[in-house]
């Protein structure tokens, strides 16, 4: 946010790189959706022999679940 307010060459460069990163992220998400759509088409075409292959591909495409603790302040009420 600050890089879009400041007018130095460095801030402008950083702002451009941030925008490029978001464009790249949007393209990656779109290609993943396209891949998923094409995989659905292939899965409907072929018989059950390839089900194991399609399931393995879907597992590779899925984002792994991370067990992380939440960061930040947690409000706890004082017991009376």
Secondary structure, 3 states (H helix, E strand, C coil): CHHHHCCCHHHHHHHHHHHHHHHHHHHHHHHHHHHHHHHHHHHHHCCHHHHHHHHHHHHHHCCCCCCCCCCCCCCCCCCC
